[in-house]
Amino acid sequence: MSRIRLNTLLTVCIWVAVVAMGLVGESAAQAASLGEEALARIQQDGFTGDRFTFCVLGDSHGKGMAEVLSQNVKEMNLLDPAFIIEVGDALMGYTSDARAVHKEWDEFLAIVATSRVPYMLIPGNHDTWDWQSQAIFKERVGPVAFSFDYGNSHFICLTTDEPANWIDYRLAYLGQAQICWLKEDLAAHSDATHIFIFVHKPTWVDKSNWLAEIHPLLTQYPVKALFAGHHHIYRKDVVDGIPCFITSGGGPSVNPGPGGFHHFMHISVKGDQVRFAVVKTGSVVSEDVVTGKVIETGQ
């Protein structure tokens, strides 16, 4: 399992480097997965400033995904972030029918293709639940764990759905190989002004080895936020000074009660400052929402 994680990351690094050098032909570029294309665009962007924004959402799956996710993408386009990261569960999944899985990916990818900015997805338990689904994820979406730099910040995307967790979708255990890679990646980017981490399952809430083995490590670095999904709500916790967000209202399925509303997050980086905003779906409208013609004619 460790070889799969580390080789996947290496493949992405090579891909980004090759695209940046202009060595990939048109047909190969068209064949890139969602994540490979996003990382290549970020690499080509070459942004080195310290003022930018990005968006985060989660759990876009469910009946009515086309309506809710499309609306979220439309609104995020209006806000014009540098990129978007979805923290898992784009599919309903849990089927052995590969054609059905590909059909679900077709629907999801058609929607996110309307994003004007790079769109990345890490796997949730509805996206990778066995070897076949993981292989399809890598083919259609890209790596299951990776990191990248943007401006003055470093972004680390992990998977809480390793094969050991496929037995019970409620588990969020990270294997030692991934922890080892995380340690090396954090140490290599300790000079970043901000580090942001993304997982699917909220590891600080769900049963996992996060608080015992991983969280103490994060407190040694400039980790400014941890983002997760899975619970179909919005929720904020602060653990040892690190804001931890569950942002999983990106699709039609939201749970009743506090935090149960459709939303995405908009994060602003300004130098050494970070600001977090929760945007309820439907609250961002274009400048043409009311024009003089509408007022004068009622149409």
Backbone as CSV, one residue per row, in Angstrom:
resi,resn,N_x,N_y,N_z,CA_x,CA_y,CA_z,C_x,C_y,C_z
1,MET,0.817,-1.197,0.000,0.000,0.000,0.000,0.856,1.254,0.000
2,SER,1.979,1.215,0.716,2.830,2.396,0.753,3.372,2.719,-0.631
3,ARG,3.688,1.697,-1.416,4.215,1.960,-2.750,3.183,2.680,-3.611
4,ILE,1.913,2.282,-3.449,0.856,2.922,-4.232,0.781,4.398,-3.898
5,ARG,0.790,4.743,-2.624,0.699,6.137,-2.204,1.898,6.950,-2.739
6,LEU,3.117,6.446,-2.488,4.296,7.227,-2.818,4.525,7.283,-4.317
7,ASN,4.269,6.210,-5.023,4.441,6.222,-6.465,3.418,7.127,-7.128
8,THR,2.209,7.154,-6.598,1.197,8.046,-7.140,1.650,9.485,-7.016
9,LEU,2.173,9.860,-5.870,2.655,11.221,-5.659,3.805,11.531,-6.619
10,LEU,4.729,10.591,-6.778,5.864,10.796,-7.675,5.392,10.997,-9.102
11,THR,4.389,10.212,-9.518,3.867,10.344,-10.868,3.341,11.750,-11.103
12,VAL,2.637,12.290,-10.135,2.090,13.638,-10.274,3.206,14.658,-10.402
13,CYS,4.247,14.536,-9.574,5.367,15.480,-9.642,6.008,15.461,-11.015
14,ILE,6.190,14.266,-11.572,6.786,14.144,-12.896,5.873,14.776,-13.934
15,TRP,4.566,14.526,-13.822,3.613,15.075,-14.779,3.669,16.595,-14.789
16,VAL,3.638,17.192,-13.602,3.659,18.652,-13.512,4.923,19.206,-14.139
17,ALA,6.044,18.568,-13.852,7.312,19.047,-14.398,7.324,18.947,-15.919
18,VAL,6.812,17.852,-16.455,6.813,17.656,-17.900,5.918,18.679,-18.586
19,VAL,4.711,18.896,-18.029,3.807,19.872,-18.622,4.433,21.259,-18.595
20,ALA,5.066,21.597,-17.460,5.672,22.924,-17.324,6.765,23.140,-18.361
21,MET,7.443,22.064,-18.752,8.515,22.196,-19.731,7.991,22.130,-21.165
22,GLY,6.658,21.932,-21.308,6.064,21.914,-22.632,6.387,20.671,-23.427
23,LEU,6.593,19.544,-22.755,7.002,18.322,-23.442,5.853,17.358,-23.685
24,VAL,4.626,17.754,-23.308,3.482,16.867,-23.489,2.672,17.342,-24.675
25,GLY,2.372,16.435,-25.589,1.590,16.789,-26.766,0.136,17.026,-26.424
26,GLU,-0.617,17.499,-27.393,-2.017,17.849,-27.159,-2.837,16.645,-26.740
27,SER,-2.652,15.505,-27.403,-3.452,14.331,-27.080,-3.182,13.857,-25.672
28,ALA,-1.916,13.901,-25.223,-1.592,13.479,-23.869,-2.184,14.430,-22.851
29,ALA,-2.125,15.734,-23.134,-2.678,16.710,-22.208,-4.176,16.512,-22.057
30,GLN,-4.854,16.191,-23.163,-6.292,15.984,-23.103,-6.637,14.755,-22.268
31,ALA,-5.705,13.811,-22.189,-5.974,12.583,-21.463,-5.695,12.718,-19.973
32,ALA,-5.220,13.862,-19.525,-4.883,14.045,-18.122,-6.123,13.924,-17.255
33,SER,-5.932,13.395,-16.061,-7.036,13.300,-15.114,-7.345,14.681,-14.550
34,LEU,-8.450,14.772,-13.830,-8.848,16.043,-13.227,-7.744,16.617,-12.359
35,GLY,-7.168,15.803,-11.471,-6.138,16.281,-10.566,-4.851,16.629,-11.266
36,GLU,-4.457,15.827,-12.235,-3.233,16.108,-12.986,-3.348,17.436,-13.729
37,GLU,-4.503,17.646,-14.345,-4.709,18.896,-15.074,-4.681,20.088,-14.124
38,ALA,-5.331,19.940,-12.951,-5.360,21.038,-11.981,-3.966,21.374,-11.484
39,LEU,-3.188,20.352,-11.130,-1.840,20.589,-10.635,-0.939,21.189,-11.715
40,ALA,-1.137,20.758,-12.954,-0.358,21.322,-14.052,-0.687,22.800,-14.235
41,ARG,-1.961,23.154,-14.132,-2.367,24.562,-14.281,-1.789,25.413,-13.148
42,ILE,-1.780,24.854,-11.940,-1.216,25.588,-10.808,0.282,25.789,-11.001
43,GLN,0.949,24.753,-11.490,2.379,24.858,-11.749,2.662,25.919,-12.814
44,GLN,1.864,25.917,-13.863,2.050,26.871,-14.945,1.713,28.288,-14.498
45,ASP,0.798,28.409,-13.563,0.417,29.717,-13.019,1.649,30.426,-12.453
46,GLY,2.458,29.675,-11.697,3.697,30.213,-11.163,3.511,31.353,-10.169
47,PHE,2.368,31.404,-9.506,2.077,32.503,-8.579,3.030,32.471,-7.389
48,THR,3.637,33.598,-7.073,4.578,33.675,-5.956,4.196,34.755,-4.949
49,GLY,3.022,35.347,-5.103,2.591,36.404,-4.194,2.092,35.866,-2.868
50,ASP,1.549,36.764,-2.056,1.064,36.358,-0.740,-0.380,36.803,-0.501
51,ARG,-1.098,37.124,-1.587,-2.505,37.497,-1.479,-3.307,36.719,-2.514
52,PHE,-4.147,35.818,-2.050,-4.963,35.019,-2.952,-6.116,34.402,-2.158
53,THR,-7.060,33.810,-2.868,-8.175,33.124,-2.224,-8.321,31.725,-2.817
54,PHE,-8.933,30.839,-2.067,-9.289,29.517,-2.576,-10.598,29.074,-1.932
55,CYS,-11.247,28.105,-2.530,-12.533,27.606,-2.031,-12.432,26.131,-1.674
56,VAL,-13.240,25.730,-0.698,-13.290,24.342,-0.252,-14.755,23.942,-0.110
57,LEU,-15.084,22.748,-0.554,-16.414,22.185,-0.338,-16.286,20.677,-0.235
58,GLY,-17.373,20.029,0.125,-17.302,18.581,0.269,-18.636,17.913,0.040
59,ASP,-18.574,16.620,-0.268,-19.759,15.759,-0.341,-20.782,16.278,-1.339
60,SER,-20.345,16.392,-2.585,-21.242,16.888,-3.628,-22.197,15.818,-4.139
61,HIS,-22.050,14.595,-3.689,-22.824,13.487,-4.256,-24.290,13.519,-3.818
62,GLY,-25.079,12.683,-4.449,-26.475,12.535,-4.070,-27.430,12.918,-5.184
63,LYS,-28.676,12.514,-5.025,-29.711,12.843,-5.999,-29.902,14.356,-6.024
64,GLY,-29.768,14.939,-7.183,-29.845,16.386,-7.296,-28.485,17.050,-7.328
65,MET,-27.430,16.239,-7.451,-26.075,16.789,-7.479,-25.916,17.808,-8.596
66,ALA,-26.473,17.517,-9.761,-26.301,18.401,-10.905,-26.773,19.809,-10.586
67,GLU,-27.854,19.924,-9.832,-28.385,21.250,-9.506,-27.539,21.957,-8.462
68,VAL,-27.252,21.272,-7.342,-26.565,21.929,-6.230,-25.097,22.180,-6.546
69,LEU,-24.388,21.170,-7.031,-22.975,21.354,-7.344,-22.799,22.379,-8.460
70,SER,-23.655,22.324,-9.466,-23.557,23.306,-10.553,-23.716,24.720,-10.023
71,GLN,-24.646,24.907,-9.092,-24.845,26.223,-8.507,-23.625,26.660,-7.708
72,ASN,-23.062,25.728,-6.935,-21.861,26.057,-6.158,-20.698,26.436,-7.069
73,VAL,-20.499,25.679,-8.137,-19.412,25.999,-9.064,-19.653,27.359,-9.706
74,LYS,-20.894,27.640,-10.083,-21.228,28.929,-10.679,-20.879,30.071,-9.729
75,GLU,-21.219,29.906,-8.447,-20.952,30.963,-7.474,-19.463,31.084,-7.162
76,MET,-18.772,29.955,-7.094,-17.326,30.030,-6.869,-16.631,30.692,-8.053
77,ASN,-17.123,30.457,-9.265,-16.568,31.140,-10.433,-16.679,32.655,-10.283
78,LEU,-17.800,33.122,-9.739,-17.989,34.557,-9.546,-16.972,35.124,-8.555
79,LEU,-16.611,34.319,-7.549,-15.644,34.770,-6.549,-14.212,34.685,-7.059
80,ASP,-14.009,33.925,-8.127,-12.719,33.830,-8.812,-11.561,33.454,-7.882
81,PRO,-11.649,32.303,-7.209,-10.526,31.863,-6.372,-9.382,31.351,-7.233
82,ALA,-8.239,31.131,-6.612,-7.102,30.578,-7.351,-7.368,29.126,-7.743
83,PHE,-8.080,28.398,-6.883,-8.410,27.002,-7.145,-9.489,26.545,-6.163
84,ILE,-10.006,25.355,-6.397,-11.038,24.751,-5.562,-10.570,23.365,-5.147
85,ILE,-10.790,23.017,-3.883,-10.504,21.669,-3.406,-11.788,21.086,-2.808
86,GLU,-12.186,19.934,-3.306,-13.331,19.217,-2.734,-12.806,18.079,-1.868
87,VAL,-13.347,17.974,-0.643,-12.813,17.015,0.322,-13.571,15.683,0.307
88,GLY,-13.871,15.175,-0.883,-14.346,13.808,-1.016,-15.840,13.608,-1.130
89,ASP,-16.184,12.413,-1.600,-17.547,11.944,-1.824,-18.233,12.697,-2.958
90,ALA,-17.711,12.473,-4.153,-18.340,12.986,-5.363,-19.343,11.981,-5.924
91,LEU,-19.211,10.711,-5.536,-20.076,9.636,-6.036,-20.983,9.097,-4.935
92,MET,-21.991,8.333,-5.361,-22.714,7.481,-4.417,-21.952,6.168,-4.263
93,GLY,-21.444,5.641,-5.398,-20.530,4.498,-5.367,-21.099,3.230,-4.774
94,TYR,-20.186,2.473,-4.164,-20.518,1.195,-3.525,-21.261,0.244,-4.472
95,THR,-20.696,0.066,-5.654,-21.216,-0.894,-6.613,-20.045,-1.571,-7.295
96,SER,-20.237,-2.820,-7.692,-19.194,-3.550,-8.410,-19.297,-3.338,-9.918
97,ASP,-20.302,-2.581,-10.351,-20.527,-2.328,-11.773,-19.635,-1.166,-12.217
98,ALA,-18.532,-1.488,-12.876,-17.581,-0.460,-13.286,-18.209,0.554,-14.225
99,ARG,-19.112,0.106,-15.086,-19.763,1.032,-16.006,-20.598,2.060,-15.251
100,ALA,-21.245,1.610,-14.193,-22.040,2.538,-13.392,-21.151,3.552,-12.686
101,VAL,-19.983,3.092,-12.228,-19.046,3.999,-11.568,-18.549,5.048,-12.552
102,HIS,-18.180,4.615,-13.757,-17.725,5.563,-14.774,-18.831,6.555,-15.136
103,LYS,-20.071,6.082,-15.164,-21.182,6.977,-15.485,-21.315,8.071,-14.428
104,GLU,-21.144,7.690,-13.161,-21.182,8.696,-12.101,-20.047,9.700,-12.243
105,TRP,-18.856,9.197,-12.571,-17.733,10.117,-12.773,-17.991,11.030,-13.962
106,ASP,-18.616,10.507,-15.009,-18.942,11.336,-16.167,-19.805,12.524,-15.750
107,GLU,-20.811,12.254,-14.915,-21.709,13.324,-14.478,-20.959,14.360,-13.642
108,PHE,-20.168,13.886,-12.689,-19.431,14.800,-11.820,-18.438,15.637,-12.627
109,LEU,-17.657,14.986,-13.480,-16.619,15.690,-14.222,-17.213,16.685,-15.216
110,ALA,-18.403,16.384,-15.752,-19.056,17.329,-16.655,-19.424,18.610,-15.914
111,ILE,-19.817,18.478,-14.651,-20.182,19.661,-13.866,-18.948,20.476,-13.517
112,VAL,-17.912,19.824,-12.994,-16.739,20.581,-12.560,-15.943,21.122,-13.749
113,ALA,-16.227,20.611,-14.943,-15.583,21.175,-16.139,-16.022,22.616,-16.360
114,THR,-17.129,23.031,-15.736,-17.577,24.417,-15.856,-16.821,25.348,-14.916
115,SER,-15.962,24.790,-14.053,-15.136,25.632,-13.188,-14.085,26.346,-14.023
116,ARG,-13.951,27.629,-13.803,-12.951,28.392,-14.539,-11.569,28.293,-13.907
117,VAL,-11.488,27.686,-12.731,-10.215,27.582,-12.020,-9.915,26.106,-11.761
118,PRO,-8.662,25.751,-11.462,-8.326,24.348,-11.175,-9.189,23.768,-10.064
119,TYR,-9.686,22.558,-10.294,-10.583,21.884,-9.356,-9.938,20.564,-8.958
120,MET,-9.704,20.378,-7.669,-9.080,19.158,-7.163,-10.028,18.413,-6.239
121,LEU,-9.884,17.103,-6.196,-10.736,16.252,-5.359,-9.879,15.206,-4.676
122,ILE,-10.056,15.068,-3.361,-9.453,13.940,-2.659,-10.546,12.903,-2.430
123,PRO,-10.193,11.619,-2.299,-11.230,10.591,-2.228,-11.920,10.512,-0.877
124,GLY,-13.221,10.259,-0.941,-13.985,9.905,0.237,-14.359,8.438,0.164
125,ASN,-15.052,7.958,1.174,-15.397,6.533,1.200,-16.381,6.145,0.100
126,HIS,-17.128,7.113,-0.449,-18.025,6.818,-1.569,-17.291,6.835,-2.908
127,ASP,-16.042,7.281,-2.903,-15.246,7.355,-4.133,-14.293,6.177,-4.278
128,THR,-13.692,5.735,-3.167,-12.774,4.582,-3.187,-13.144,3.658,-2.036
129,TRP,-13.758,2.555,-2.359,-14.196,1.597,-1.337,-13.662,0.194,-1.592
130,ASP,-12.972,0.002,-2.705,-12.305,-1.259,-3.010,-11.243,-0.980,-4.061
131,TRP,-10.515,-2.034,-4.463,-9.407,-1.837,-5.396,-9.891,-1.327,-6.753
132,GLN,-11.028,-1.839,-7.225,-11.523,-1.400,-8.529,-11.885,0.077,-8.514
133,SER,-12.603,0.504,-7.484,-13.007,1.910,-7.416,-11.806,2.827,-7.239
134,GLN,-10.784,2.352,-6.513,-9.586,3.168,-6.353,-8.857,3.318,-7.691
135,ALA,-8.803,2.232,-8.463,-8.149,2.294,-9.771,-8.883,3.260,-10.695
136,ILE,-10.205,3.226,-10.649,-10.994,4.138,-11.479,-10.790,5.579,-11.024
137,PHE,-10.709,5.785,-9.705,-10.464,7.128,-9.183,-9.148,7.673,-9.722
138,LYS,-8.108,6.859,-9.671,-6.798,7.315,-10.156,-6.829,7.614,-11.643
139,GLU,-7.610,6.827,-12.386,-7.714,7.042,-13.831,-8.471,8.325,-14.149
140,ARG,-9.605,8.537,-13.491,-10.472,9.657,-13.839,-10.135,10.943,-13.083
141,VAL,-9.688,10.803,-11.825,-9.483,11.976,-10.964,-8.022,12.251,-10.703
142,GLY,-7.234,11.224,-10.401,-5.819,11.432,-10.148,-5.352,10.848,-8.838
143,PRO,-4.341,11.440,-8.228,-3.728,10.872,-7.023,-4.668,10.912,-5.832
144,VAL,-4.497,9.956,-4.923,-5.319,9.921,-3.714,-4.692,10.724,-2.588
145,ALA,-3.410,11.065,-2.711,-2.719,11.903,-1.723,-1.628,12.674,-2.436
146,PHE,-1.526,13.962,-2.171,-0.546,14.795,-2.861,-0.404,16.116,-2.112
147,SER,0.580,16.901,-2.501,0.759,18.237,-1.929,1.257,19.168,-3.011
148,PHE,1.100,20.463,-2.772,1.572,21.449,-3.734,1.738,22.791,-3.029
149,ASP,2.479,23.674,-3.672,2.698,25.027,-3.171,1.873,26.010,-3.982
150,TYR,1.422,27.069,-3.314,0.807,28.179,-4.030,1.095,29.442,-3.240
151,GLY,1.752,30.393,-3.887,2.115,31.623,-3.199,2.997,31.331,-1.996
152,ASN,2.602,31.884,-0.858,3.376,31.689,0.373,2.900,30.499,1.190
153,SER,2.083,29.636,0.596,1.415,28.569,1.348,1.680,27.184,0.768
154,HIS,1.514,26.187,1.619,1.672,24.789,1.218,0.372,24.056,1.526
155,PHE,-0.048,23.204,0.599,-1.320,22.497,0.696,-1.064,20.994,0.685
156,ILE,-1.620,20.294,1.673,-1.414,18.850,1.804,-2.771,18.155,1.770
157,CYS,-2.939,17.282,0.792,-4.185,16.541,0.614,-3.935,15.068,0.931
158,LEU,-4.620,14.559,1.943,-4.430,13.195,2.415,-5.662,12.345,2.116
159,THR,-5.510,11.033,2.242,-6.668,10.159,2.118,-6.936,9.473,3.454
160,THR,-8.167,9.568,3.919,-8.580,8.841,5.127,-9.241,7.524,4.753
161,ASP,-9.187,7.176,3.467,-9.845,5.956,3.005,-8.853,5.022,2.344
162,GLU,-7.888,4.603,3.137,-6.932,3.596,2.709,-7.599,2.212,2.754
163,PRO,-7.011,1.210,2.094,-7.622,-0.123,2.056,-7.976,-0.686,3.425
164,ALA,-7.161,-0.399,4.439,-7.458,-0.919,5.775,-8.786,-0.401,6.312
165,ASN,-9.239,0.739,5.791,-10.478,1.340,6.265,-11.697,0.921,5.445
166,TRP,-11.476,0.189,4.346,-12.594,-0.211,3.504,-13.504,-1.212,4.214
167,ILE,-12.988,-1.870,5.250,-13.803,-2.820,6.005,-14.927,-2.099,6.738
168,ASP,-14.650,-0.896,7.217,-15.624,-0.109,7.969,-15.480,1.347,7.558
169,TYR,-16.471,1.865,6.839,-16.371,3.226,6.306,-16.298,4.283,7.398
170,ARG,-16.624,3.908,8.644,-16.572,4.884,9.745,-15.151,5.125,10.228
171,LEU,-14.211,4.254,9.860,-12.837,4.404,10.308,-12.102,5.474,9.495
172,ALA,-11.187,6.160,10.125,-10.403,7.206,9.455,-8.923,7.041,9.757
173,TYR,-8.481,5.824,9.894,-7.099,5.528,10.263,-6.162,5.805,9.097
174,LEU,-5.074,6.528,9.354,-4.046,6.751,8.342,-2.894,5.779,8.585
175,GLY,-2.472,5.088,7.518,-1.400,4.113,7.640,-0.044,4.754,7.859
176,GLN,0.906,3.953,8.298,2.227,4.466,8.650,2.981,5.021,7.446
177,ALA,2.756,4.442,6.267,3.439,4.961,5.076,2.988,6.387,4.778
178,GLN,1.690,6.630,4.895,1.183,7.972,4.639,1.641,8.949,5.725
179,ILE,1.689,8.478,6.970,2.185,9.319,8.059,3.653,9.661,7.829
180,CYS,4.421,8.688,7.377,5.841,8.923,7.098,5.998,9.975,6.015
181,TRP,5.205,9.838,4.931,5.263,10.827,3.861,4.855,12.206,4.371
182,LEU,3.816,12.253,5.232,3.356,13.526,5.793,4.464,14.189,6.609
183,LYS,5.152,13.416,7.425,6.248,13.961,8.226,7.323,14.578,7.332
184,GLU,7.689,13.856,6.277,8.714,14.349,5.371,8.245,15.603,4.640
185,ASP,6.980,15.611,4.245,6.454,16.746,3.504,6.368,17.986,4.388
186,LEU,5.932,17.817,5.625,5.875,18.951,6.557,7.269,19.514,6.815
187,ALA,8.229,18.636,7.049,9.595,19.093,7.324,10.190,19.829,6.127
188,ALA,9.852,19.361,4.927,10.399,19.973,3.719,9.796,21.346,3.433
189,HIS,8.650,21.646,4.058,7.961,22.911,3.800,7.727,23.685,5.093
190,SER,8.612,23.518,6.034,8.475,24.192,7.328,8.606,25.701,7.215
191,ASP,9.173,26.182,6.098,9.339,27.620,5.932,8.138,28.283,5.276
192,ALA,7.093,27.526,4.963,5.881,28.115,4.398,5.221,29.021,5.428
193,THR,4.632,30.104,4.975,3.918,30.987,5.902,2.691,30.288,6.448
194,HIS,1.992,29.555,5.582,0.783,28.832,5.981,0.825,27.414,5.422
195,ILE,0.315,26.471,6.205,0.100,25.111,5.719,-1.368,24.780,5.939
196,PHE,-2.014,24.268,4.897,-3.415,23.870,4.976,-3.511,22.375,4.672
197,ILE,-4.329,21.665,5.446,-4.428,20.213,5.294,-5.881,19.833,5.004
198,PHE,-6.046,18.838,4.113,-7.362,18.418,3.655,-7.508,16.907,3.801
199,VAL,-8.618,16.475,4.398,-8.944,15.062,4.541,-10.436,14.897,4.254
200,HIS,-10.885,13.669,4.097,-12.331,13.479,3.920,-13.027,13.332,5.269
201,LYS,-12.622,12.337,6.025,-13.274,12.105,7.322,-12.677,13.041,8.369
202,PRO,-13.524,13.651,9.197,-13.011,14.578,10.222,-12.270,13.811,11.307
203,THR,-10.978,13.705,11.121,-10.140,12.831,11.926,-10.089,13.220,13.401
204,TRP,-10.352,14.482,13.707,-10.318,14.915,15.096,-11.616,14.584,15.822
205,VAL,-12.636,14.174,15.067,-13.942,13.822,15.641,-14.173,12.319,15.557
206,ASP,-13.953,11.746,14.367,-14.183,10.317,14.160,-13.083,9.484,14.804
207,LYS,-13.391,8.235,15.040,-12.415,7.317,15.622,-11.239,7.160,14.668
208,SER,-10.057,7.559,15.103,-8.871,7.468,14.258,-7.632,7.570,15.131
209,ASN,-6.482,7.483,14.477,-5.209,7.652,15.183,-4.686,9.069,15.044
210,TRP,-5.533,9.993,14.603,-5.114,11.359,14.303,-4.623,12.102,15.534
211,LEU,-5.444,12.143,16.584,-5.100,12.936,17.768,-3.871,12.378,18.484
212,ALA,-3.680,11.067,18.429,-2.548,10.462,19.133,-1.252,10.541,18.326
213,GLU,-1.327,10.303,17.014,-0.112,10.167,16.214,0.189,11.341,15.289
214,ILE,-0.851,12.058,14.856,-0.640,13.043,13.797,-0.821,14.472,14.283
215,HIS,-1.873,14.728,15.034,-2.143,16.099,15.471,-0.963,16.731,16.227
216,PRO,-0.306,16.012,17.153,0.847,16.629,17.838,1.931,17.080,16.868
217,LEU,2.060,16.376,15.740,3.042,16.753,14.727,2.663,18.088,14.088
218,LEU,1.378,18.290,13.844,0.932,19.504,13.161,1.199,20.753,13.979
219,THR,1.154,20.615,15.297,1.368,21.786,16.155,2.800,22.305,16.073
220,GLN,3.697,21.525,15.487,5.094,21.952,15.354,5.338,22.783,14.092
221,TYR,4.312,22.910,13.246,4.441,23.597,11.963,3.349,24.656,11.830
222,PRO,3.479,25.561,10.871,2.489,26.633,10.704,1.204,26.158,10.028
223,VAL,0.584,25.120,10.612,-0.682,24.614,10.075,-1.793,25.575,10.494
224,LYS,-2.447,26.195,9.525,-3.440,27.219,9.809,-4.863,26.708,9.760
225,ALA,-5.085,25.519,9.174,-6.445,24.982,9.134,-6.424,23.540,8.648
226,LEU,-7.418,22.799,9.106,-7.662,21.432,8.659,-9.103,21.388,8.157
227,PHE,-9.294,20.880,6.924,-10.622,20.819,6.312,-11.025,19.364,6.090
228,ALA,-12.291,19.058,6.366,-12.810,17.704,6.173,-14.263,17.781,5.717
229,GLY,-14.809,16.632,5.378,-16.213,16.530,4.970,-16.900,15.415,5.725
230,HIS,-17.629,14.565,4.980,-18.178,13.297,5.457,-19.473,13.404,6.257
231,HIS,-19.624,14.385,7.137,-20.762,14.420,8.041,-21.960,15.203,7.509
232,HIS,-21.842,15.782,6.328,-22.936,16.498,5.665,-23.461,17.668,6.487
233,ILE,-22.552,18.384,7.115,-22.883,19.578,7.888,-21.741,20.580,7.760
234,TYR,-21.942,21.759,8.334,-20.830,22.670,8.591,-20.565,22.667,10.092
235,ARG,-19.292,22.636,10.454,-18.913,22.649,11.871,-17.483,23.168,11.993
236,LYS,-17.250,23.957,13.027,-15.899,24.424,13.323,-15.507,24.016,14.734
237,ASP,-14.298,23.470,14.857,-13.674,23.193,16.144,-12.284,23.837,16.125
238,VAL,-11.734,24.072,17.288,-10.359,24.536,17.396,-9.624,23.575,18.324
239,VAL,-8.602,22.909,17.795,-7.848,21.922,18.552,-6.407,22.411,18.671
240,ASP,-5.999,22.739,19.878,-4.650,23.270,20.118,-4.335,24.450,19.204
241,GLY,-5.315,25.319,19.042,-5.113,26.519,18.251,-5.289,26.357,16.763
242,ILE,-5.530,25.138,16.277,-5.702,24.894,14.846,-7.184,24.824,14.520
243,PRO,-7.712,25.728,13.691,-9.116,25.641,13.280,-9.351,24.376,12.448
244,CYS,-10.371,23.630,12.821,-10.717,22.389,12.122,-12.155,22.508,11.618
245,PHE,-12.333,22.423,10.313,-13.637,22.653,9.712,-14.194,21.377,9.085
246,ILE,-15.462,21.098,9.341,-16.215,20.136,8.541,-17.039,20.968,7.568
247,THR,-16.746,20.834,6.289,-17.470,21.591,5.268,-17.984,20.612,4.230
248,SER,-19.160,20.062,4.501,-19.687,18.997,3.645,-21.130,19.271,3.247
249,GLY,-21.380,20.526,2.871,-22.690,20.896,2.345,-22.611,21.260,0.885
250,GLY,-21.655,20.648,0.163,-21.435,21.000,-1.236,-22.361,20.328,-2.214
251,GLY,-23.207,19.420,-1.715,-24.155,18.719,-2.571,-25.538,18.726,-1.977
252,PRO,-26.436,17.941,-2.544,-27.833,17.987,-2.103,-28.111,17.377,-0.739
253,SER,-27.229,16.488,-0.275,-27.494,15.775,0.973,-26.894,16.515,2.165
254,VAL,-27.743,17.115,2.982,-27.290,17.737,4.222,-28.132,17.195,5.363
255,ASN,-27.519,17.071,6.524,-28.216,16.525,7.683,-29.037,17.603,8.374
256,PRO,-30.130,17.223,9.009,-30.936,18.211,9.733,-30.199,18.718,10.966
257,GLY,-30.630,19.855,11.455,-30.041,20.399,12.668,-28.996,21.446,12.380
258,PRO,-28.282,21.895,13.422,-27.262,22.941,13.247,-26.212,22.540,12.211
259,GLY,-25.891,23.464,11.343,-24.883,23.200,10.319,-25.408,22.500,9.094
260,GLY,-26.671,22.130,9.094,-27.228,21.388,7.972,-27.747,22.288,6.872
261,PHE,-26.832,22.906,6.136,-27.230,23.772,5.030,-26.212,23.652,3.904
262,HIS,-26.653,23.898,2.679,-25.762,23.847,1.527,-24.792,25.015,1.593
263,HIS,-23.519,24.737,1.316,-22.529,25.790,1.448,-21.205,25.377,0.823
264,PHE,-20.289,26.341,0.731,-18.878,26.094,0.490,-18.116,27.122,1.312
265,MET,-16.804,26.973,1.397,-15.984,27.922,2.156,-15.102,28.726,1.214
266,HIS,-14.874,29.966,1.597,-14.022,30.881,0.840,-12.933,31.368,1.780
267,ILE,-11.687,31.073,1.456,-10.563,31.376,2.352,-9.689,32.431,1.681
268,SER,-9.370,33.469,2.428,-8.536,34.562,1.923,-7.195,34.562,2.634
269,VAL,-6.127,34.569,1.867,-4.771,34.677,2.398,-4.247,36.062,2.053
270,LYS,-3.856,36.802,3.065,-3.262,38.130,2.878,-2.010,38.212,3.743
271,GLY,-0.882,37.934,3.130,0.365,37.930,3.874,0.358,36.860,4.941
272,ASP,0.530,37.276,6.203,0.534,36.302,7.288,-0.841,36.125,7.916
273,GLN,-1.868,36.688,7.287,-3.229,36.588,7.799,-4.069,35.638,6.950
274,VAL,-4.984,34.915,7.612,-5.914,34.028,6.920,-7.321,34.329,7.434
275,ARG,-8.272,34.465,6.520,-9.657,34.716,6.881,-10.534,33.627,6.272
276,PHE,-11.482,33.156,7.066,-12.373,32.081,6.636,-13.804,32.610,6.536
277,ALA,-14.494,32.255,5.465,-15.896,32.636,5.302,-16.698,31.419,4.846
278,VAL,-17.908,31.284,5.385,-18.829,30.243,4.959,-19.863,30.886,4.052
279,VAL,-19.978,30.363,2.853,-20.893,30.945,1.866,-22.057,29.982,1.659
280,LYS,-23.246,30.422,2.020,-24.427,29.588,1.810,-24.791,29.605,0.322
281,THR,-25.051,28.426,-0.210,-25.390,28.297,-1.622,-26.587,29.174,-1.968
282,GLY,-26.436,29.936,-3.027,-27.502,30.831,-3.465,-27.302,32.264,-3.052
283,SER,-26.249,32.529,-2.287,-26.045,33.889,-1.778,-25.091,34.718,-2.608
284,VAL,-24.423,34.104,-3.582,-23.525,34.844,-4.466,-24.194,34.966,-5.827
285,VAL,-24.418,36.185,-6.260,-25.118,36.403,-7.529,-24.267,37.298,-8.425
286,SER,-24.535,37.240,-9.716,-23.766,38.037,-10.672,-24.210,39.493,-10.640
287,GLU,-23.420,40.340,-11.279,-23.734,41.768,-11.290,-24.991,42.069,-12.103
288,ASP,-25.441,41.093,-12.898,-26.648,41.290,-13.712,-27.914,40.812,-13.016
289,VAL,-27.852,40.569,-11.714,-29.024,40.058,-11.016,-30.195,41.033,-11.117
290,VAL,-29.903,42.329,-11.098,-30.931,43.350,-11.327,-30.325,44.419,-12.231
291,THR,-30.894,44.603,-13.404,-30.422,45.616,-14.344,-31.478,46.718,-14.489
292,GLY,-31.061,47.796,-15.145,-32.012,48.868,-15.390,-33.195,48.400,-16.196
293,LYS,-32.952,47.507,-17.153,-34.034,46.982,-17.968,-35.060,46.234,-17.124
294,VAL,-34.564,45.459,-16.159,-35.467,44.728,-15.272,-36.342,45.688,-14.495
295,ILE,-35.719,46.756,-13.962,-36.469,47.714,-13.159,-37.483,48.469,-14.030
296,GLU,-37.066,48.826,-15.233,-37.938,49.620,-16.087,-39.045,48.823,-16.737
297,THR,-38.753,47.560,-17.062,-39.742,46.760,-17.796,-40.337,45.636,-16.963
298,GLY,-39.682,45.329,-15.830,-40.160,44.210,-15.026,-39.792,42.877,-15.602
299,GLN,-38.911,42.882,-16.598,-38.511,41.636,-17.240,-36.988,41.452,-17.187
